[in-house]
């Protein structure tokens, strides 16, 4: 069961500069891996994330250009890092 995190949209989640939020997906955007930091900030357990569409954790304010850049990199077989 996936928890409802709609309340998280109104909360800023802080994390340390040295914490990297890491997730991987397949070419369909399905989460195949998420590290502990990513899970904590996303508000889901690893079990709730693996096998689910990555857009379930996409913030509604993510710029469309950043999302397009992400998919351009992924389709080219390259990693993508958001800053």
CNS distance restraints for C-alpha pairs under 8 A (distance, minus, plus):
assign (resid   1 and name CA) (resid  48 and name CA) 6.98 0.50 0.50
assign (resid   2 and name CA) (resid  44 and name CA) 7.60 0.50 0.50
assign (resid   2 and name CA) (resid  48 and name CA) 5.66 0.50 0.50
assign (resid   3 and name CA) (resid  44 and name CA) 7.12 0.50 0.50
assign (resid   5 and name CA) (resid   9 and name CA) 7.37 0.50 0.50
assign (resid   5 and name CA) (resid  43 and name CA) 6.81 0.50 0.50
assign (resid   6 and name CA) (resid  10 and name CA) 7.98 0.50 0.50
assign (resid   7 and name CA) (resid  11 and name CA) 7.22 0.50 0.50
assign (resid   8 and name CA) (resid  12 and name CA) 7.65 0.50 0.50
assign (resid   8 and name CA) (resid  43 and name CA) 7.72 0.50 0.50
assign (resid   9 and name CA) (resid  59 and name CA) 7.43 0.50 0.50
assign (resid  13 and name CA) (resid  41 and name CA) 6.19 0.50 0.50
assign (resid  14 and name CA) (resid  41 and name CA) 7.86 0.50 0.50
assign (resid  15 and name CA) (resid  19 and name CA) 6.58 0.50 0.50
assign (resid  15 and name CA) (resid  41 and name CA) 7.69 0.50 0.50
assign (resid  19 and name CA) (resid  37 and name CA) 6.72 0.50 0.50
assign (resid  20 and name CA) (resid  37 and name CA) 6.77 0.50 0.50
assign (resid  20 and name CA) (resid  38 and name CA) 7.61 0.50 0.50
assign (resid  21 and name CA) (resid  34 and name CA) 7.93 0.50 0.50
assign (resid  21 and name CA) (resid  35 and name CA) 6.77 0.50 0.50
assign (resid  21 and name CA) (resid  36 and name CA) 7.98 0.50 0.50
assign (resid  21 and name CA) (resid  37 and name CA) 5.38 0.50 0.50
assign (resid  21 and name CA) (resid  38 and name CA) 4.36 0.50 0.50
assign (resid  22 and name CA) (resid  33 and name CA) 7.93 0.50 0.50
assign (resid  22 and name CA) (resid  34 and name CA) 5.73 0.50 0.50
assign (resid  22 and name CA) (resid  35 and name CA) 5.52 0.50 0.50
assign (resid  22 and name CA) (resid  37 and name CA) 7.46 0.50 0.50
assign (resid  22 and name CA) (resid  38 and name CA) 5.78 0.50 0.50
assign (resid  23 and name CA) (resid  31 and name CA) 6.98 0.50 0.50
assign (resid  23 and name CA) (resid  32 and name CA) 7.48 0.50 0.50
assign (resid  23 and name CA) (resid  33 and name CA) 5.27 0.50 0.50
assign (resid  23 and name CA) (resid  34 and name CA) 4.19 0.50 0.50
assign (resid  23 and name CA) (resid  35 and name CA) 6.47 0.50 0.50
assign (resid  23 and name CA) (resid  38 and name CA) 6.91 0.50 0.50
assign (resid  24 and name CA) (resid  31 and name CA) 5.79 0.50 0.50
assign (resid  24 and name CA) (resid  32 and name CA) 5.50 0.50 0.50
assign (resid  24 and name CA) (resid  33 and name CA) 5.04 0.50 0.50
assign (resid  24 and name CA) (resid  34 and name CA) 6.57 0.50 0.50
assign (resid  25 and name CA) (resid  29 and name CA) 5.23 0.50 0.50
assign (resid  25 and name CA) (resid  30 and name CA) 5.02 0.50 0.50
assign (resid  25 and name CA) (resid  31 and name CA) 4.28 0.50 0.50
assign (resid  25 and name CA) (resid  32 and name CA) 5.04 0.50 0.50
assign (resid  25 and name CA) (resid  33 and name CA) 6.97 0.50 0.50
assign (resid  25 and name CA) (resid  54 and name CA) 7.20 0.50 0.50
assign (resid  26 and name CA) (resid  30 and name CA) 5.44 0.50 0.50
assign (resid  26 and name CA) (resid  31 and name CA) 6.69 0.50 0.50
assign (resid  26 and name CA) (resid  32 and name CA) 6.60 0.50 0.50
assign (resid  27 and name CA) (resid  74 and name CA) 7.43 0.50 0.50
assign (resid  27 and name CA) (resid  75 and name CA) 7.16 0.50 0.50
assign (resid  29 and name CA) (resid  53 and name CA) 5.64 0.50 0.50
assign (resid  29 and name CA) (resid  54 and name CA) 5.59 0.50 0.50
assign (resid  29 and name CA) (resid  55 and name CA) 7.59 0.50 0.50
assign (resid  30 and name CA) (resid  50 and name CA) 7.57 0.50 0.50
assign (resid  30 and name CA) (resid  51 and name CA) 5.64 0.50 0.50
assign (resid  30 and name CA) (resid  52 and name CA) 5.34 0.50 0.50
assign (resid  30 and name CA) (resid  53 and name CA) 4.40 0.50 0.50
assign (resid  30 and name CA) (resid  54 and name CA) 5.65 0.50 0.50
assign (resid  31 and name CA) (resid  49 and name CA) 6.43 0.50 0.50
assign (resid  31 and name CA) (resid  50 and name CA) 5.09 0.50 0.50
assign (resid  31 and name CA) (resid  51 and name CA) 5.35 0.50 0.50
assign (resid  31 and name CA) (resid  52 and name CA) 5.65 0.50 0.50
assign (resid  31 and name CA) (resid  53 and name CA) 6.05 0.50 0.50
assign (resid  31 and name CA) (resid  54 and name CA) 5.55 0.50 0.50
assign (resid  32 and name CA) (resid  50 and name CA) 5.34 0.50 0.50
assign (resid  32 and name CA) (resid  51 and name CA) 6.18 0.50 0.50
assign (resid  33 and name CA) (resid  46 and name CA) 7.89 0.50 0.50
assign (resid  33 and name CA) (resid  50 and name CA) 6.24 0.50 0.50
assign (resid  34 and name CA) (resid  38 and name CA) 5.98 0.50 0.50
assign (resid  34 and name CA) (resid  39 and name CA) 6.40 0.50 0.50
assign (resid  34 and name CA) (resid  46 and name CA) 6.38 0.50 0.50
assign (resid  34 and name CA) (resid  49 and name CA) 7.44 0.50 0.50
assign (resid  34 and name CA) (resid  50 and name CA) 7.45 0.50 0.50
assign (resid  35 and name CA) (resid  39 and name CA) 6.34 0.50 0.50
assign (resid  35 and name CA) (resid  46 and name CA) 7.73 0.50 0.50
assign (resid  36 and name CA) (resid  40 and name CA) 6.17 0.50 0.50
assign (resid  36 and name CA) (resid  46 and name CA) 7.62 0.50 0.50
assign (resid  37 and name CA) (resid  41 and name CA) 6.22 0.50 0.50
assign (resid  38 and name CA) (resid  42 and name CA) 5.89 0.50 0.50
assign (resid  39 and name CA) (resid  43 and name CA) 5.94 0.50 0.50
assign (resid  39 and name CA) (resid  44 and name CA) 5.30 0.50 0.50
assign (resid  39 and name CA) (resid  45 and name CA) 5.69 0.50 0.50
assign (resid  39 and name CA) (resid  46 and name CA) 6.04 0.50 0.50
assign (resid  39 and name CA) (resid  49 and name CA) 7.84 0.50 0.50
assign (resid  40 and name CA) (resid  44 and name CA) 6.55 0.50 0.50
assign (resid  40 and name CA) (resid  45 and name CA) 7.44 0.50 0.50
assign (resid  42 and name CA) (resid  57 and name CA) 6.30 0.50 0.50
assign (resid  44 and name CA) (resid  48 and name CA) 5.95 0.50 0.50
assign (resid  44 and name CA) (resid  49 and name CA) 6.56 0.50 0.50
assign (resid  45 and name CA) (resid  49 and name CA) 6.52 0.50 0.50
assign (resid  46 and name CA) (resid  50 and name CA) 6.14 0.50 0.50
assign (resid  48 and name CA) (resid  52 and name CA) 7.54 0.50 0.50
assign (resid  49 and name CA) (resid  54 and name CA) 7.96 0.50 0.50
assign (resid  52 and name CA) (resid  56 and name CA) 7.57 0.50 0.50
assign (resid  54 and name CA) (resid  58 and name CA) 6.99 0.50 0.50
assign (resid  58 and name CA) (resid  62 and name CA) 7.12 0.50 0.50
assign (resid  62 and name CA) (resid  66 and name CA) 7.02 0.50 0.50
assign (resid  62 and name CA) (resid  67 and name CA) 7.10 0.50 0.50
assign (resid  63 and name CA) (resid  67 and name CA) 6.51 0.50 0.50
assign (resid  64 and name CA) (resid  68 and name CA) 6.12 0.50 0.50
assign (resid  65 and name CA) (resid  69 and name CA) 6.09 0.50 0.50
assign (resid  66 and name CA) (resid  70 and name CA) 6.11 0.50 0.50
assign (resid  66 and name CA) (resid  82 and name CA) 7.97 0.50 0.50
assign (resid  67 and name CA) (resid  71 and name CA) 6.43 0.50 0.50
assign (resid  68 and name CA) (resid  72 and name CA) 6.12 0.50 0.50
assign (resid  69 and name CA) (resid  73 and name CA) 6.25 0.50 0.50
assign (resid  70 and name CA) (resid  74 and name CA) 6.25 0.50 0.50
assign (resid  70 and name CA) (resid  80 and name CA) 5.78 0.50 0.50
assign (resid  70 and name CA) (resid  81 and name CA) 7.91 0.50 0.50
assign (resid  71 and name CA) (resid  75 and name CA) 5.90 0.50 0.50
assign (resid  72 and name CA) (resid  76 and name CA) 6.33 0.50 0.50
assign (resid  73 and name CA) (resid  77 and name CA) 6.46 0.50 0.50
assign (resid  73 and name CA) (resid  78 and name CA) 4.99 0.50 0.50
assign (resid  73 and name CA) (resid  79 and name CA) 6.34 0.50 0.50
assign (resid  73 and name CA) (resid  80 and name CA) 6.11 0.50 0.50
assign (resid  74 and name CA) (resid  78 and name CA) 5.22 0.50 0.50
assign (resid  74 and name CA) (resid  79 and name CA) 6.16 0.50 0.50
assign (resid  74 and name CA) (resid  80 and name CA) 6.91 0.50 0.50
